[in-house]
Amino acid sequence: MSARVPAVSAASLAQWCTEYLGSQPADEIFRSGHLAAVVGLRLADGREVVVKVRPNSPRIAACTEVQRRMFRVGYPCPEPLTGATPFGDDIATAETYVPGGAILPSTDDAGRACAEAFAWLIRCAPGPAEVPDLGPAPSWAAWNHAENGLWPRSEESDINLNEIAGPQWIDDAGRAARDPAAVPVDAANSSASGIDPDISQANASIQAHRIAAVRQIPVPKIDALIANYTTPRSLGIFGEPAVNVLELNLALDRLEGGH
């Protein structure tokens, strides 16, 4: 099934802007849409805004609140100007129009740039208990779906991700999310600070493909470093083999820097 993009007439848009933004549209800057109708407007009072109209869902209010909080703590996202408000049978939100900006690189250091932007987003985002319910999850993000195949099917697309070849580490991450038993215990219990001195060999190994993508280092080299910085059981019988995270990261830095 294809996505339903709500119809947005000039008259209904003008009425909504007057009611929720206090000013009528003077010019339309752009119009686009895939899962939502997205309209850039210049209002009569001089403000430039973006109005998004999409099918109603309870999670839109929570998503808007998350965006509002992230803007307040300095994350570079548009400032929400309204909450989730009615637009006929659909829901509309408005935010400031932010033209320009830099697109993340698609080559060379793309993995690291995207990872850093995502890490910044996670640090800025409020906890689930601080915002309204984010459910129900969109179908394409339903990690706990009951369908056949690893990846969920979206009701908004005819594409079946299970039939598309991709990097093995992405499928491995999907399986880990679907099957908590596949995740090493210390991967779930370790500190979120990322400064745990040692992790299990299994924990290090499941991260090898992700590290390879971000650092652009071949997986076999990362596997070799993991093995090199793994300490065996004490006296050969006590405990489990452990990987020294600090030493491994320093070695990865040296390898990535060509030292």
N, C-alpha and C positions, 0 to 999 in steps of 0.2 A: 504494500500500500504506500502511496506517495504521501509526503507531508502535506498537511492542510495549513496553508498560510492564510490567516484571516484577511478578509476584504476590508480595506480602510478607505472610505470615501473622504473627499475634501471637507464635506459638510460635517460628517461625524467627527473628523479630526479637529475641526475648528471648535465644535461644541465642547469636546473633551478638553482641549487646551484652555479654553476660556474658564471652564469649571475648575480644573485642577492646577493650572499654571497661571491663571489670572491674566492671560493675554492671548489674543488670536494669532494664528500663523500669518506672517507677511510674505514669506518666500519658502519654497521647498528646496533644500540643498541637495538632497539625494533620496533615493528610495530603493530598498533592496529587501531580500527576505528568503529564508529557507525554512526554518522551523518557526519563524516569527516574521511579521511584517515590521520592517525597520525603516523609519522615516526621519531624516534630518530636516530640521526646520529653523528658520529665523523668525522669531516672534516680533510682534509689533512693538514691544518694549525694548528690542535690540538684543535680547538674549538668543543664543544659538543652542538648541536642544536636540536630543534624539528621543523619539517616542517609539517604544517597542510594544507591539500588540501580538498576543499569542493565545492559543487555546487555554482555557482556565485550568489551573492546577494549584493545589494548596501549597506546593513547595515554592511558588514564585515569590510569595511574601517573605519566606525565610531567605531565599537567595538575594532578594533586594536588601534585606537587613544585613546580611553578611557583607555585601558590597559597600553599604553605608559605613559599617564599622571599619572596613579595610581602608576606605578613603580617609577616614578620620585619623588613622594611625600612620598615614603617609604612603600607602601603597599606590602606585601610579595607575589608578583606575578612574573612570568618570564618576562624578558625584551624583548619587541618586537625588532626584528632585521631588519624587512622589513615592508613595508606597504602591502596592499592587491594587489597582483601582478598576472598577467595572468599565468595559467598553463594549456595549451591547452584550452578546453572549460570551465575550472573551474578556481577557484581562490586559490592562495596559500599564506600563511604567514609563517614566521619563528620567533622563539623566543629562548632564551637561555634554555638549558636543566638544570633543577634543580632537581636532584635526592634526595631521602630521604624525610625528613620533617615528621611532626607529623600529624596523622589523628585525626580529632576531635572525642571526645568520643561518643560512641553509647549508653551508659547507664549513670546512675547517673546524672551528670551535663550536659548532652548533649544539652538540650534545651538552657541553659544559654550560653554555649560555642558557639553554632551556632548563637544565637542572637547577641552575642558580635562581632563575626567575620563579620556578616552581617552589623551591625551598623558601624563598622570600615570601611567597604567597601563603605557604603553610604556617610560617612564623607569625604572620600578621592576622591570619584568620581566627575568629572567635571559636571557642569550643562548642560542640553540639548542644550542650546544656544552656548556652547563653543566647540561643536564637530559637525561633519557632521551629516546628517539625519540618525537616527537609524531605520527608517522604510525601508521596511515593516516589521512588527513584524512577527516572526515565527508563524506558525499556532497554535502551542501548547501554545503560550502566548497571543492569541488573546482574550483579556478580553471583547472586544466590538463586538464579533462575532454575526452573525444573525441566527445561527443554533438553533435547538431545544435542550433543556437541558442547564444546568448551565455551564458545562465545554466545551471548544472547542475540536473539533476533529482534530488530526494531520494527514496531508497527508503522514507522514513518519511512521505511525504505525497503526495497526488494533485495538489497545486498545481504548476502550470507557471509559473514566474516569467517566462518568455519571452512569456506571453500577458497579463501584467499591465502596464498603463501606469504609468510612474513618471517622476521627474525625469530629464532628459536627462543631467545630469552623472554620475548613478549608472551609466548605461549606458556613458558615455565612460570612466569609471574601470574598469569591467569589461573593456572592449575593450583598454585600456592594459595591464591585468594579463595578459590573454590573449595579447597581441601585443607583445612587448618592442620590436619595431621601430617601434611607434607612439609610443614614449616618446622625447622628445628626449634626445640623448646627455648633456647636462649635467644632466638630471633624474636620471639614474642615477649620474653621477659626482661631483656636487657634494657638498660637506661635509655630514654629518649634523647639524652644529651649527646650520645654518640661518642662518649669518652671511655667506654668500658675497655679495660686494658687487654682483655682476651675474649675471643669468641670461639665457638666450636668450628671444626673444619667443615662440617656440613653447612653451618651458617655462612661461612666465608664462600663456600663453593656456589651456593644458590645466588650469590650476588655477583659472581664473576662476569656474566654476560652483561649485566647492567653497568658495571664498572668499565668493561671494555667499550661499551657504547659511549659513555661519557668521556672517558680519557683517551679514546681512540687508540687503545693498545690491544693487540691480538689476544684472544682468550687463552691460547696455550701458554703465553708468557705470564698471564695473571695466575693461571693454575700452577705454574712452576714456582712463582713467588709465594703463593699460599703454602705449597709444600715445603718451601725453604724456610718459612717463618712459622712452621708448626712445631710445637714442643710436644714430644711423646709423653705417654703416661709416666708418672713418677715411679721409679724403680721398675718400670715396665708393666706394673699391675694396678697402680692406684690412679683414680681419676680418668679423664678422657683427654685425648690429644687436643691442644688448644693453639689458636693462632694469635700471635702478638699483633694487635691491630695497629699500634703506633709504629712499630718497625715495618710492618707491611705497607702502611700508607707512605712512610718515608721512602721506601724502596720504589713504590709506584711513582712518587714525585720525581725521583731521580731518573727512572726509566722514561717517564713522559717528557722530562726536560732534556733528555739526551745525554745525561751525565754518565 
